Amino acid sequence: LRAEKAIREEDYRTAVDLLGEILATPSQGDFLQPIEGEPYRAISIHNQAHRLLSQIAPQFRADYELRYKVAARQMLEKAVSETDYELMAQVARRYFFTASGHQATLMLGQHHLEMGQPVSAASCFADLLGDAQARQQYDPEVSIMLATCKLLTGNETDAQSILEELAALRPNAKVRLPSGEVPLFKEADDAVPWLIRLIGNGDLVGYRSIGEWAMFRGDAERNAASGSGFPLAYPNWFVPTINEPQFETSANAV
């Protein structure tokens, strides 16, 4: 509340200090705050602090970078040296608005995507696109990876919108691949086909719904999703699950 008041009064330095403290303090508890005008929704205090801080112009966040950049860099270096993605997630969460926080968020998104978790990856890439400094540094890579996540989760419309926005902002951008640089698509209708040609249209790892649970966790990636089914018409079991009559009687009694 004090930070929101400071923003309304255009005292951005105070607001940045307060919001940065909420995000960076590991012992700071997180709580849900009701959203005004939406009685059935709430937002995390940490997420609210992140949202407010992202709305403050980058030139007012210089003190924040100066205060937290060393701690963020040291934590990220430790996370990378130990391949500790949990620690990397802490860097991204606590120090997102530093250079190391942006880098940690990008690496975490790449890790989620490599592990076949496009929804988690999309959250990381969307955070980077929402910050002007991060987008300036990491686009077009971030936009393309976010569009890839949307495509893998079956949301082709969002993938199309992301690619069109990228083309509007950086029409001359090129994607650097091991085989060389690839220019962006020319026509909007070619955006998604261009992306598919870029990433390949083979066995893409995404959230595919399967009908038969043939192996542990559904598929070879151990990350399958099953389709929805009809609600149970009756709340009781029709097929016994216990072979011992004595145990079955006890279970039914409970």
DRENPA-3360 file (N, C-alpha, C; in nm, 2 decimals, always signed):
BEGIN
1 = LRAEKAIR = +0.08/-0.12/+0.00/+0.00/+0.00/+0.00/+0.09/+0.13/+0.00 ~ +0.19/+0.12/+0.08/+0.29/+0.24/+0.08/+0.35/+0.26/-0.06 ~ +0.38/+0.15/-0.13/+0.44/+0.16/-0.26/+0.34/+0.21/-0.36 ~ +0.22/+0.17/-0.36/+0.12/+0.22/-0.44/+0.09/+0.37/-0.42 ~ +0.09/+0.41/-0.29/+0.08/+0.55/-0.26/+0.20/+0.63/-0.32 ~ +0.32/+0.58/-0.31/+0.44/+0.65/-0.36/+0.43/+0.66/-0.51 ~ +0.38/+0.56/-0.58/+0.36/+0.57/-0.73/+0.26/+0.67/-0.77 ~ +0.15/+0.68/-0.69/+0.05/+0.78/-0.72/+0.11/+0.92/-0.71;
9 = EEDYRTAV = +0.20/+0.94/-0.61/+0.26/+1.07/-0.58/+0.39/+1.09/-0.67 ~ +0.42/+0.99/-0.76/+0.53/+1.00/-0.84/+0.67/+1.00/-0.77 ~ +0.66/+0.94/-0.65/+0.79/+0.92/-0.57/+0.84/+0.78/-0.60 ~ +0.89/+0.77/-0.72/+0.93/+0.63/-0.77/+1.05/+0.57/-0.70 ~ +1.14/+0.65/-0.65/+1.25/+0.60/-0.58/+1.20/+0.52/-0.45 ~ +1.11/+0.58/-0.38/+1.06/+0.51/-0.26/+0.98/+0.39/-0.30 ~ +0.90/+0.40/-0.40/+0.83/+0.28/-0.45/+0.92/+0.17/-0.49 ~ +1.03/+0.20/-0.56/+1.12/+0.09/-0.60/+1.19/+0.03/-0.48;
17 = DLLGEILA = +1.23/+0.11/-0.38/+1.29/+0.05/-0.26/+1.19/-0.04/-0.19 ~ +1.07/+0.00/-0.17/+0.97/-0.09/-0.10/+0.94/-0.21/-0.18 ~ +0.92/-0.20/-0.31/+0.88/-0.32/-0.39/+1.00/-0.42/-0.40 ~ +1.12/-0.36/-0.42/+1.24/-0.44/-0.42/+1.26/-0.52/-0.29 ~ +1.23/-0.46/-0.18/+1.25/-0.52/-0.05/+1.16/-0.64/-0.04 ~ +1.03/-0.62/-0.09/+0.93/-0.73/-0.08/+0.98/-0.85/-0.16 ~ +1.04/-0.83/-0.28/+1.08/-0.94/-0.37/+1.21/-1.00/-0.32 ~ +1.30/-0.92/-0.27/+1.44/-0.97/-0.24/+1.45/-1.04/-0.11;
25 = TPSQGDFL = +1.37/-1.01/-0.01/+1.38/-1.07/+0.12/+1.34/-1.21/+0.13 ~ +1.43/-1.31/+0.15/+1.39/-1.45/+0.14/+1.29/-1.49/+0.26 ~ +1.30/-1.42/+0.37/+1.21/-1.45/+0.48/+1.08/-1.39/+0.47 ~ +1.06/-1.30/+0.37/+0.93/-1.23/+0.35/+0.82/-1.33/+0.31 ~ +0.72/-1.34/+0.39/+0.61/-1.43/+0.35/+0.53/-1.38/+0.24 ~ +0.46/-1.47/+0.17/+0.37/-1.43/+0.06/+0.23/-1.45/+0.10 ~ +0.14/-1.36/+0.05/+0.00/-1.37/+0.09/-0.08/-1.34/-0.03 ~ -0.21/-1.38/-0.03/-0.30/-1.34/-0.14/-0.38/-1.22/-0.10;
33 = QPIEGEPY = -0.39/-1.13/-0.20/-0.45/-1.00/-0.18/-0.57/-1.00/-0.28 ~ -0.70/-0.97/-0.23/-0.81/-0.97/-0.31/-0.80/-0.86/-0.42 ~ -0.85/-0.89/-0.54/-0.84/-0.79/-0.65/-0.97/-0.71/-0.65 ~ -0.96/-0.58/-0.64/-1.07/-0.49/-0.63/-1.16/-0.50/-0.75 ~ -1.29/-0.52/-0.72/-1.39/-0.54/-0.83/-1.40/-0.68/-0.88 ~ -1.32/-0.77/-0.84/-1.33/-0.91/-0.88/-1.33/-1.00/-0.75 ~ -1.45/-1.02/-0.70/-1.46/-1.09/-0.57/-1.41/-1.23/-0.56 ~ -1.40/-1.30/-0.68/-1.36/-1.44/-0.68/-1.21/-1.46/-0.72;
41 = RAISIHNQ = -1.14/-1.35/-0.73/-1.00/-1.36/-0.77/-0.91/-1.29/-0.67 ~ -0.78/-1.34/-0.66/-0.68/-1.28/-0.57/-0.55/-1.28/-0.64 ~ -0.46/-1.20/-0.59/-0.32/-1.20/-0.65/-0.22/-1.21/-0.54 ~ -0.11/-1.28/-0.57/+0.00/-1.29/-0.47/+0.06/-1.16/-0.45 ~ +0.10/-1.13/-0.32/+0.17/-1.01/-0.29/+0.30/-0.99/-0.37 ~ +0.37/-1.11/-0.38/+0.49/-1.10/-0.46/+0.46/-1.07/-0.61 ~ +0.36/-1.13/-0.66/+0.32/-1.10/-0.80/+0.28/-0.96/-0.82 ~ +0.21/-0.91/-0.72/+0.16/-0.77/-0.72/+0.28/-0.67/-0.72;
49 = AHRLLSQI = +0.38/-0.71/-0.64/+0.50/-0.62/-0.63/+0.58/-0.63/-0.76 ~ +0.59/-0.75/-0.82/+0.65/-0.76/-0.95/+0.58/-0.68/-1.06 ~ +0.45/-0.68/-1.06/+0.37/-0.61/-1.16/+0.39/-0.46/-1.14 ~ +0.38/-0.41/-1.02/+0.40/-0.27/-1.00/+0.54/-0.22/-1.04 ~ +0.64/-0.30/-1.00/+0.78/-0.26/-1.03/+0.80/-0.26/-1.18 ~ +0.73/-0.35/-1.25/+0.75/-0.36/-1.40/+0.69/-0.24/-1.47 ~ +0.60/-0.17/-1.40/+0.53/-0.05/-1.46/+0.61/+0.08/-1.44 ~ +0.71/+0.07/-1.35/+0.79/+0.19/-1.33/+0.90/+0.20/-1.44;
57 = APQFRADY = +0.92/+0.32/-1.49/+1.01/+0.34/-1.60/+1.15/+0.29/-1.56 ~ +1.23/+0.23/-1.66/+1.36/+0.18/-1.62/+1.46/+0.28/-1.57 ~ +1.45/+0.41/-1.60/+1.54/+0.51/-1.55/+1.52/+0.53/-1.40 ~ +1.41/+0.49/-1.35/+1.38/+0.51/-1.20/+1.43/+0.39/-1.13 ~ +1.47/+0.28/-1.20/+1.51/+0.16/-1.13/+1.66/+0.15/-1.12 ~ +1.74/+0.26/-1.15/+1.88/+0.25/-1.14/+1.93/+0.21/-1.00 ~ +1.87/+0.27/-0.90/+1.90/+0.24/-0.76/+1.88/+0.09/-0.73 ~ +1.78/+0.04/-0.78/+1.74/-0.10/-0.76/+1.86/-0.19/-0.81;
65 = ELRYKVAA = +1.90/-0.16/-0.94/+2.01/-0.24/-1.00/+2.14/-0.23/-0.92 ~ +2.17/-0.11/-0.87/+2.29/-0.09/-0.79/+2.28/-0.16/-0.66 ~ +2.17/-0.17/-0.60/+2.15/-0.23/-0.47/+2.16/-0.38/-0.48 ~ +2.10/-0.44/-0.58/+2.09/-0.59/-0.58/+2.17/-0.66/-0.69 ~ +2.24/-0.59/-0.77/+2.31/-0.66/-0.88/+2.42/-0.75/-0.84 ~ +2.49/-0.72/-0.73/+2.60/-0.81/-0.69/+2.55/-0.94/-0.63 ~ +2.45/-0.92/-0.54/+2.39/-1.04/-0.48/+2.33/-1.13/-0.59 ~ +2.26/-1.07/-0.69/+2.20/-1.15/-0.79/+2.30/-1.22/-0.88;
73 = RQMLEKAV = +2.41/-1.15/-0.91/+2.52/-1.21/-0.99/+2.58/-1.33/-0.92 ~ +2.61/-1.31/-0.79/+2.67/-1.42/-0.71/+2.58/-1.54/-0.70 ~ +2.45/-1.52/-0.68/+2.36/-1.63/-0.67/+2.35/-1.70/-0.80 ~ +2.34/-1.63/-0.91/+2.33/-1.69/-1.04/+2.46/-1.77/-1.08 ~ +2.57/-1.72/-1.05/+2.70/-1.79/-1.07/+2.70/-1.92/-1.00 ~ +2.65/-1.92/-0.87/+2.65/-2.04/-0.79/+2.55/-2.14/-0.85 ~ +2.43/-2.09/-0.90/+2.33/-2.18/-0.96/+2.38/-2.24/-1.08 ~ +2.45/-2.17/-1.17/+2.50/-2.22/-1.29/+2.61/-2.32/-1.26;
81 = SETDYELM = +2.70/-2.29/-1.17/+2.82/-2.38/-1.14/+2.77/-2.51/-1.08 ~ +2.66/-2.51/-1.01/+2.60/-2.63/-0.95/+2.49/-2.69/-1.02 ~ +2.45/-2.63/-1.14/+2.33/-2.68/-1.21/+2.21/-2.69/-1.12 ~ +2.19/-2.58/-1.05/+2.08/-2.58/-0.95/+1.97/-2.49/-1.00 ~ +1.87/-2.55/-1.06/+1.76/-2.48/-1.12/+1.67/-2.42/-1.02 ~ +1.66/-2.48/-0.90/+1.58/-2.42/-0.79/+1.64/-2.29/-0.75 ~ +1.77/-2.29/-0.73/+1.84/-2.16/-0.70/+1.83/-2.06/-0.81 ~ +1.83/-2.10/-0.93/+1.82/-2.01/-1.05/+1.68/-1.95/-1.05;
89 = AQVARRYF = +1.58/-2.03/-1.01/+1.44/-1.98/-1.00/+1.43/-1.87/-0.89 ~ +1.51/-1.89/-0.78/+1.51/-1.79/-0.68/+1.57/-1.66/-0.73 ~ +1.67/-1.67/-0.81/+1.73/-1.55/-0.87/+1.63/-1.47/-0.96 ~ +1.56/-1.55/-1.04/+1.46/-1.49/-1.13/+1.34/-1.43/-1.05 ~ +1.31/-1.49/-0.94/+1.20/-1.44/-0.86/+1.24/-1.32/-0.77 ~ +1.35/-1.33/-0.71/+1.39/-1.22/-0.61/+1.46/-1.10/-0.68 ~ +1.53/-1.13/-0.79/+1.61/-1.02/-0.85/+1.58/-1.01/-1.00 ~ +1.45/-1.02/-1.04/+1.42/-1.02/-1.18/+1.46/-0.89/-1.25;
97 = FTASGHQA = +1.45/-0.78/-1.19/+1.48/-0.65/-1.25/+1.63/-0.61/-1.25 ~ +1.71/-0.71/-1.24/+1.86/-0.69/-1.26/+1.90/-0.77/-1.39 ~ +2.02/-0.74/-1.43/+2.07/-0.81/-1.55/+2.08/-0.96/-1.53 ~ +2.12/-1.00/-1.41/+2.13/-1.14/-1.37/+1.99/-1.20/-1.36 ~ +1.90/-1.13/-1.31/+1.76/-1.18/-1.30/+1.70/-1.21/-1.44 ~ +1.73/-1.12/-1.53/+1.68/-1.15/-1.67/+1.75/-1.27/-1.72 ~ +1.88/-1.28/-1.70/+1.95/-1.40/-1.76/+1.90/-1.53/-1.69 ~ +1.88/-1.52/-1.56/+1.83/-1.64/-1.49/+1.69/-1.68/-1.54;
105 = TLMLGQHH = +1.61/-1.58/-1.57/+1.47/-1.61/-1.62/+1.48/-1.67/-1.76 ~ +1.57/-1.62/-1.84/+1.59/-1.68/-1.98/+1.64/-1.82/-1.97 ~ +1.74/-1.85/-1.89/+1.79/-1.98/-1.87/+1.69/-2.08/-1.82 ~ +1.61/-2.03/-1.72/+1.51/-2.12/-1.66/+1.40/-2.15/-1.76 ~ +1.36/-2.05/-1.85/+1.26/-2.08/-1.95/+1.32/-2.18/-2.05 ~ +1.44/-2.17/-2.09/+1.50/-2.27/-2.18/+1.51/-2.41/-2.12 ~ +1.53/-2.41/-1.99/+1.54/-2.54/-1.92/+1.40/-2.61/-1.92 ~ +1.29/-2.53/-1.89/+1.16/-2.58/-1.89/+1.12/-2.63/-2.03;
113 = LEMGQPVS = +1.16/-2.56/-2.13/+1.12/-2.60/-2.27/+1.19/-2.72/-2.31 ~ +1.32/-2.74/-2.27/+1.40/-2.86/-2.30/+1.34/-2.98/-2.23 ~ +1.28/-2.96/-2.11/+1.22/-3.07/-2.03/+1.08/-3.10/-2.07 ~ +1.03/-3.03/-2.18/+0.90/-3.06/-2.23/+0.79/-3.00/-2.14 ~ +0.82/-2.88/-2.09/+0.72/-2.81/-2.00/+0.69/-2.67/-2.06 ~ +0.63/-2.66/-2.18/+0.61/-2.53/-2.24/+0.53/-2.43/-2.17 ~ +0.44/-2.47/-2.08/+0.36/-2.38/-2.01/+0.44/-2.30/-1.91 ~ +0.53/-2.37/-1.83/+0.62/-2.31/-1.74/+0.72/-2.22/-1.81;
121 = AASCFADL = +0.77/-2.27/-1.93/+0.86/-2.19/-2.01/+0.80/-2.06/-2.06 ~ +0.67/-2.07/-2.10/+0.60/-1.95/-2.15/+0.59/-1.85/-2.05 ~ +0.57/-1.89/-1.92/+0.57/-1.79/-1.81/+0.70/-1.71/-1.80 ~ +0.81/-1.78/-1.81/+0.94/-1.71/-1.81/+0.96/-1.61/-1.92 ~ +0.93/-1.66/-2.04/+0.95/-1.58/-2.16/+0.85/-1.46/-2.17 ~ +0.73/-1.48/-2.11/+0.63/-1.37/-2.11/+0.68/-1.26/-2.02 ~ +0.74/-1.30/-1.90/+0.80/-1.20/-1.81/+0.91/-1.11/-1.88 ~ +0.99/-1.18/-1.96/+1.10/-1.11/-2.02/+1.04/-1.01/-2.13;
129 = LGDAQARQ = +0.94/-1.06/-2.20/+0.88/-0.97/-2.30/+0.81/-0.85/-2.24 ~ +0.76/-0.87/-2.12/+0.69/-0.76/-2.05/+0.79/-0.65/-1.99 ~ +0.92/-0.67/-2.00/+1.01/-0.57/-1.95/+1.09/-0.52/-2.07 ~ +1.09/-0.39/-2.08/+1.15/-0.32/-2.20/+1.29/-0.35/-2.21 ~ +1.37/-0.34/-2.10/+1.51/-0.37/-2.10/+1.54/-0.51/-2.14 ~ +1.47/-0.61/-2.09/+1.49/-0.75/-2.12/+1.46/-0.78/-2.26 ~ +1.35/-0.72/-2.31/+1.31/-0.74/-2.45/+1.41/-0.68/-2.55 ~ +1.46/-0.57/-2.51/+1.56/-0.50/-2.60/+1.69/-0.59/-2.61;
137 = QYDPEVSI = +1.72/-0.66/-2.50/+1.85/-0.74/-2.50/+1.83/-0.87/-2.57 ~ +1.71/-0.94/-2.54/+1.70/-1.08/-2.58/+1.60/-1.11/-2.69 ~ +1.54/-1.01/-2.75/+1.46/-1.03/-2.87/+1.55/-1.03/-2.99 ~ +1.52/-1.11/-3.09/+1.40/-1.18/-3.12/+1.39/-1.32/-3.06 ~ +1.50/-1.36/-2.99/+1.50/-1.50/-2.93/+1.38/-1.53/-2.84 ~ +1.35/-1.43/-2.75/+1.25/-1.45/-2.65/+1.11/-1.46/-2.72 ~ +1.08/-1.37/-2.81/+0.95/-1.38/-2.88/+0.94/-1.51/-2.96 ~ +1.04/-1.56/-3.02/+1.03/-1.68/-3.10/+1.01/-1.80/-3.00;
145 = MLATCKLL = +1.08/-1.80/-2.89/+1.06/-1.91/-2.79/+0.93/-1.91/-2.73 ~ +0.87/-1.79/-2.70/+0.74/-1.78/-2.65/+0.64/-1.83/-2.75 ~ +0.65/-1.79/-2.88/+0.57/-1.84/-2.98/+0.57/-1.99/-3.00 ~ +0.69/-2.04/-2.98/+0.71/-2.19/-2.98/+0.64/-2.26/-2.87 ~ +0.64/-2.20/-2.75/+0.57/-2.26/-2.64/+0.42/-2.26/-2.67 ~ +0.37/-2.15/-2.72/+0.23/-2.14/-2.76/+0.19/-2.24/-2.86 ~ +0.27/-2.26/-2.96/+0.25/-2.36/-3.06/+0.25/-2.50/-3.01 ~ +0.34/-2.53/-2.91/+0.34/-2.66/-2.85/+0.22/-2.69/-2.77;
153 = TGNETDAQ = +0.16/-2.59/-2.71/+0.04/-2.61/-2.63/-0.09/-2.60/-2.71 ~ -0.07/-2.59/-2.84/-0.19/-2.59/-2.93/-0.26/-2.45/-2.94 ~ -0.19/-2.34/-2.90/-0.25/-2.21/-2.91/-0.18/-2.14/-3.03 ~ -0.22/-2.17/-3.15/-0.16/-2.12/-3.27/-0.20/-1.97/-3.28 ~ -0.31/-1.93/-3.23/-0.35/-1.78/-3.24/-0.26/-1.69/-3.17 ~ -0.22/-1.73/-3.04/-0.13/-1.65/-2.97/+0.01/-1.65/-3.03 ~ +0.05/-1.77/-3.08/+0.18/-1.78/-3.15/+0.18/-1.68/-3.27 ~ +0.08/-1.67/-3.35/+0.07/-1.58/-3.46/+0.08/-1.44/-3.41;
161 = SILEELAA = +0.01/-1.40/-3.31/+0.01/-1.26/-3.26/+0.15/-1.22/-3.21 ~ +0.22/-1.31/-3.14/+0.35/-1.28/-3.09/+0.45/-1.26/-3.21 ~ +0.44/-1.34/-3.31/+0.53/-1.33/-3.42/+0.50/-1.20/-3.50 ~ +0.37/-1.17/-3.52/+0.34/-1.04/-3.59/+0.39/-0.92/-3.51 ~ +0.38/-0.93/-3.38/+0.43/-0.81/-3.30/+0.58/-0.80/-3.31 ~ +0.65/-0.91/-3.31/+0.79/-0.91/-3.33/+0.83/-0.85/-3.47 ~ +0.76/-0.89/-3.57/+0.79/-0.84/-3.71/+0.76/-0.69/-3.71 ~ +0.66/-0.64/-3.64/+0.63/-0.50/-3.64/+0.73/-0.42/-3.57;
169 = LRPNAKVR = +0.79/-0.47/-3.46/+0.89/-0.40/-3.38/+1.03/-0.41/-3.44 ~ +1.06/-0.53/-3.50/+1.19/-0.55/-3.55/+1.18/-0.62/-3.69 ~ +1.14/-0.55/-3.79/+1.12/-0.62/-3.92/+1.24/-0.67/-3.98 ~ +1.36/-0.62/-3.95/+1.48/-0.66/-4.01/+1.56/-0.76/-3.93 ~ +1.50/-0.81/-3.82/+1.56/-0.90/-3.73/+1.60/-1.03/-3.80 ~ +1.70/-1.10/-3.76/+1.74/-1.23/-3.81/+1.76/-1.33/-3.69 ~ +1.73/-1.45/-3.72/+1.75/-1.55/-3.62/+1.88/-1.63/-3.65 ~ +1.96/-1.63/-3.55/+2.09/-1.70/-3.57/+2.08/-1.84/-3.53;
177 = LPSGEVPL = +2.11/-1.93/-3.63/+2.12/-2.07/-3.61/+2.26/-2.12/-3.64 ~ +2.29/-2.25/-3.60/+2.42/-2.30/-3.63/+2.45/-2.30/-3.78 ~ +2.35/-2.32/-3.86/+2.37/-2.32/-4.00/+2.37/-2.18/-4.07 ~ +2.35/-2.08/-3.99/+2.35/-1.94/-4.04/+2.24/-1.86/-3.99 ~ +2.22/-1.74/-4.04/+2.12/-1.65/-4.00/+1.99/-1.66/-4.09 ~ +1.88/-1.66/-4.03/+1.75/-1.67/-4.10/+1.67/-1.55/-4.08 ~ +1.63/-1.48/-4.19/+1.55/-1.36/-4.18/+1.40/-1.39/-4.14 ~ +1.33/-1.29/-4.08/+1.20/-1.31/-4.04/+1.11/-1.33/-4.17;
185 = FKEADDAV = +0.99/-1.38/-4.14/+0.89/-1.40/-4.25/+0.85/-1.26/-4.31 ~ +0.80/-1.26/-4.43/+0.77/-1.14/-4.50/+0.62/-1.11/-4.48 ~ +0.53/-1.21/-4.49/+0.39/-1.19/-4.49/+0.34/-1.25/-4.36 ~ +0.23/-1.19/-4.30/+0.17/-1.24/-4.18/+0.12/-1.38/-4.19 ~ +0.07/-1.41/-4.30/+0.01/-1.55/-4.32/+0.12/-1.66/-4.31 ~ +0.24/-1.62/-4.33/+0.35/-1.71/-4.33/+0.42/-1.72/-4.20 ~ +0.37/-1.65/-4.09/+0.43/-1.65/-3.96/+0.45/-1.79/-3.90 ~ +0.33/-1.85/-3.88/+0.34/-1.98/-3.81/+0.41/-2.09/-3.90;
193 = PWLIRLIG = +0.38/-2.10/-4.03/+0.46/-2.19/-4.11/+0.61/-2.17/-4.11 ~ +0.65/-2.04/-4.10/+0.79/-2.00/-4.09/+0.85/-2.05/-3.96 ~ +0.77/-2.04/-3.85/+0.82/-2.09/-3.72/+0.83/-2.24/-3.72 ~ +0.73/-2.31/-3.78/+0.74/-2.46/-3.79/+0.86/-2.50/-3.87 ~ +0.89/-2.43/-3.98/+1.01/-2.47/-4.06/+1.14/-2.44/-3.97 ~ +1.13/-2.34/-3.89/+1.25/-2.30/-3.81/+1.28/-2.41/-3.70 ~ +1.17/-2.45/-3.63/+1.19/-2.54/-3.52/+1.18/-2.69/-3.56 ~ +1.12/-2.71/-3.68/+1.10/-2.85/-3.72/+0.96/-2.89/-3.68;
201 = NGDLVGYR = +0.91/-2.98/-3.76/+0.77/-3.03/-3.74/+0.77/-3.18/-3.71 ~ +0.87/-3.23/-3.65/+0.88/-3.37/-3.61/+0.80/-3.39/-3.48 ~ +0.85/-3.48/-3.40/+0.78/-3.51/-3.27/+0.81/-3.40/-3.17 ~ +0.73/-3.29/-3.18/+0.75/-3.18/-3.09/+0.70/-3.22/-2.95 ~ +0.78/-3.18/-2.85/+0.74/-3.22/-2.72/+0.65/-3.11/-2.66 ~ +0.52/-3.15/-2.64/+0.43/-3.06/-2.59/+0.33/-3.13/-2.50 ~ +0.22/-3.07/-2.47/+0.12/-3.13/-2.39/+0.02/-3.20/-2.48 ~ +0.05/-3.32/-2.51/-0.04/-3.40/-2.60/-0.14/-3.48/-2.51;
209 = SIGEWAMF = -0.26/-3.47/-2.54/-0.36/-3.55/-2.46/-0.36/-3.69/-2.51 ~ -0.35/-3.79/-2.43/-0.36/-3.93/-2.47/-0.48/-4.00/-2.41 ~ -0.52/-4.10/-2.47/-0.64/-4.18/-2.43/-0.60/-4.30/-2.34 ~ -0.49/-4.35/-2.36/-0.44/-4.47/-2.29/-0.32/-4.45/-2.21 ~ -0.32/-4.48/-2.08/-0.21/-4.46/-1.99/-0.12/-4.58/-2.00 ~ -0.04/-4.59/-2.11/+0.03/-4.72/-2.13/+0.16/-4.74/-2.05 ~ +0.21/-4.63/-2.00/+0.34/-4.64/-1.92/+0.34/-4.54/-1.81 ~ +0.44/-4.54/-1.73/+0.45/-4.45/-1.61/+0.45/-4.31/-1.66;
217 = RGDAERNA = +0.36/-4.23/-1.60/+0.34/-4.09/-1.64/+0.30/-4.07/-1.78 ~ +0.25/-4.17/-1.84/+0.18/-4.16/-1.97/+0.25/-4.18/-2.10 ~ +0.37/-4.12/-2.11/+0.45/-4.13/-2.23/+0.60/-4.14/-2.21 ~ +0.68/-4.14/-2.31/+0.82/-4.16/-2.30/+0.88/-4.04/-2.23 ~ +0.82/-3.92/-2.24/+0.88/-3.80/-2.18/+0.83/-3.79/-2.03 ~ +0.75/-3.88/-1.99/+0.69/-3.88/-1.85/+0.62/-3.75/-1.82 ~ +0.55/-3.70/-1.92/+0.49/-3.57/-1.90/+0.36/-3.56/-1.98 ~ +0.28/-3.67/-1.99/+0.16/-3.67/-2.07/+0.05/-3.61/-2.00;
225 = ASGSGFPL = -0.05/-3.57/-2.07/-0.18/-3.52/-2.02/-0.29/-3.61/-2.07 ~ -0.39/-3.63/-1.99/-0.50/-3.71/-2.03/-0.62/-3.62/-2.06 ~ -0.71/-3.67/-2.14/-0.83/-3.59/-2.17/-0.93/-3.59/-2.06 ~ -1.02/-3.51/-2.06/-1.13/-3.50/-1.96/-1.23/-3.62/-1.98 ~ -1.30/-3.66/-1.88/-1.40/-3.76/-1.89/-1.53/-3.71/-1.84 ~ -1.63/-3.80/-1.84/-1.76/-3.77/-1.79/-1.76/-3.78/-1.64 ~ -1.84/-3.70/-1.57/-1.85/-3.71/-1.43/-1.91/-3.85/-1.39 ~ -1.87/-3.90/-1.27/-1.92/-4.03/-1.23/-2.07/-4.01/-1.20;
233 = AYPNWFVP = -2.15/-4.10/-1.25/-2.30/-4.10/-1.23/-2.33/-4.13/-1.09 ~ -2.25/-4.22/-1.03/-2.28/-4.27/-0.90/-2.15/-4.26/-0.81 ~ -2.16/-4.22/-0.69/-2.04/-4.20/-0.61/-1.98/-4.32/-0.55 ~ -2.04/-4.44/-0.57/-2.00/-4.56/-0.51/-1.93/-4.65/-0.61 ~ -1.83/-4.74/-0.56/-1.77/-4.83/-0.65/-1.86/-4.95/-0.68 ~ -1.85/-4.99/-0.81/-1.93/-5.11/-0.84/-1.84/-5.24/-0.85 ~ -1.71/-5.22/-0.86/-1.61/-5.33/-0.87/-1.53/-5.33/-0.74 ~ -1.53/-5.44/-0.67/-1.45/-5.45/-0.55/-1.30/-5.43/-0.57;
241 = TINEPQFE = -1.24/-5.36/-0.48/-1.09/-5.34/-0.49/-1.02/-5.42/-0.39 ~ -1.09/-5.49/-0.30/-1.03/-5.57/-0.19/-1.08/-5.71/-0.20 ~ -0.98/-5.81/-0.20/-1.02/-5.95/-0.22/-1.06/-6.02/-0.09 ~ -1.02/-5.96/+0.02/-1.05/-6.02/+0.15/-1.18/-5.98/+0.20 ~ -1.28/-6.06/+0.22/-1.41/-6.02/+0.27/-1.41/-5.94/+0.40 ~ -1.32/-5.98/+0.49/-1.32/-5.92/+0.62/-1.27/-5.77/+0.60 ~ -1.17/-5.75/+0.52/-1.12/-5.62/+0.50/-1.22/-5.53/+0.42 ~ -1.29/-5.60/+0.33/-1.39/-5.53/+0.25/-1.50/-5.48/+0.33;
249 = TSANAV = -1.54/-5.56/+0.43/-1.65/-5.52/+0.52/-1.60/-5.40/+0.60 ~ -1.48/-5.40/+0.65/-1.42/-5.29/+0.73/-1.42/-5.16/+0.64 ~ -1.37/-5.17/+0.52/-1.36/-5.06/+0.43/-1.49/-5.00/+0.40 ~ -1.59/-5.08/+0.38/-1.73/-5.03/+0.35/-1.79/-4.96/+0.47 ~ -1.75/-5.01/+0.59/-1.80/-4.95/+0.71/-1.75/-4.81/+0.73 ~ -1.62/-4.79/+0.69/-1.56/-4.66/+0.70/-1.62/-4.56/+0.60;
% end
